[in-house]
Amino acid sequence: MEEKYPFMLERIQSILIDSVLIIACMILISDILSNFKNVPDWLRAVLLILIFLYEPIMTTFGGTIGNNIKRIRVRKNSDETQSINLFQAIIRYFFKLLLGWLSFITIFSSNKKRAVHDIISGTVMIKI
């Protein structure tokens, strides 16, 4: 029987892939903006917000690039066939950032391998 929930290593690999992509996007955007003399502050703010919201938005609409490569998805804990909404994704991401690696401490004691940020937001990671 194949495991339904991803192991810690799969989740970390997904996070690592997404982190590398986010850093690459930040460098690329920085390089592009440095070619212009007067870049409006509002444009910089919008780009920063879009980079910051990458994970919640992508999680809501299927999965991040890291999730897709590792074939894992975030779903509602109450119904694992349903995607989460944007509010859940933002709450999940906020606590994931706030708690950092400490958030993963509950994975080993949870039968669904849920991290603290999953428990708080009512989500679960599944393999597809």
C-alpha positions in Angstrom: 0.0 0.0 0.0 1.4 3.4 -1.0 1.6 6.1 1.6 -1.1 8.7 1.2 0.7 11.6 2.9 4.1 12.9 2.0 7.1 12.3 4.1 9.0 15.2 5.7 11.8 14.9 3.0 9.3 15.4 0.2 7.9 18.5 1.8 11.4 19.9 2.4 12.3 19.2 -1.2 9.2 21.0 -2.4 10.0 24.0 -0.2 13.6 24.0 -1.4 12.5 24.0 -5.1 10.1 26.9 -4.4 12.7 28.9 -2.4 15.3 28.6 -5.2 12.6 29.8 -7.7 11.6 32.7 -5.5 15.2 33.8 -5.1 15.8 33.5 -8.8 12.7 35.6 -9.5 13.9 38.3 -7.0 17.3 38.5 -8.6 15.8 38.7 -12.1 13.3 41.4 -11.1 16.1 43.3 -9.4 18.2 43.1 -12.5 15.4 44.2 -14.7 14.5 47.1 -12.5 18.1 48.3 -12.2 18.1 49.0 -15.9 15.5 51.8 -15.4 16.3 55.2 -13.7 13.0 56.0 -12.0 11.0 52.9 -11.1 7.9 53.9 -9.1 7.7 52.7 -5.6 4.2 51.3 -6.1 5.6 49.0 -8.9 8.3 47.7 -6.5 5.6 47.2 -3.8 3.3 45.3 -6.2 6.1 43.0 -7.4 7.2 42.3 -3.8 3.6 41.5 -2.8 3.3 39.2 -5.8 6.5 37.4 -4.9 5.3 37.1 -1.3 1.9 35.7 -2.3 3.4 33.2 -4.7 2.8 30.2 -2.4 -0.7 31.0 -1.2 -1.9 31.8 -4.7 -0.4 28.8 -6.3 -1.5 26.5 -3.5 -5.1 27.7 -3.9 -5.0 27.1 -7.7 -3.4 23.6 -7.7 0.0 23.8 -6.2 3.4 25.5 -6.3 6.0 24.4 -8.8 7.7 22.5 -6.0 4.4 20.8 -5.1 3.9 19.8 -8.8 7.5 18.4 -9.2 7.1 16.4 -5.9 3.5 15.4 -6.8 2.0 16.7 -3.5 -0.9 19.0 -2.9 -2.5 20.9 0.0 -6.1 20.0 0.6 -8.8 20.7 3.1 -8.4 18.4 6.1 -12.2 17.9 6.3 -12.4 16.8 2.6 -9.1 15.8 1.0 -10.7 16.0 -2.5 -11.2 19.8 -2.2 -8.6 22.5 -2.7 -8.2 25.1 -0.1 -9.4 28.7 -0.5 -7.2 31.7 -0.6 -7.9 32.7 3.0 -6.8 29.2 4.3 -3.7 29.4 2.1 -2.7 32.8 3.5 -3.3 31.7 7.1 -1.3 28.5 6.4 1.6 30.5 4.8 1.6 33.1 7.6 2.0 30.5 10.3 4.5 28.5 8.2 6.7 31.7 8.0 6.0 32.7 11.7 6.9 29.3 13.1 9.6 28.2 10.6 11.0 24.8 11.1 9.3 24.4 14.4 6.0 24.1 12.5 7.1 20.7 11.3 7.5 19.2 14.8 4.0 17.7 14.8 4.6 15.8 11.6 6.1 12.8 13.4 3.2 12.5 15.9 0.3 13.1 13.5 -1.3 10.2 11.6 -1.8 12.4 8.6 1.7 14.0 8.9 0.2 17.4 9.5 2.5 20.3 10.5 1.4 23.0 13.0 0.5 25.4 10.1 -1.6 22.6 8.6 -3.5 22.1 11.9 -4.1 25.8 12.4 -5.4 26.3 8.8 -7.4 23.1 8.6 -5.3 21.7 5.8 -3.4 18.5 5.0 -0.7 17.6 2.5 -1.5 14.6 0.2 0.4 12.7 -2.5 -1.2 12.6 -5.9 
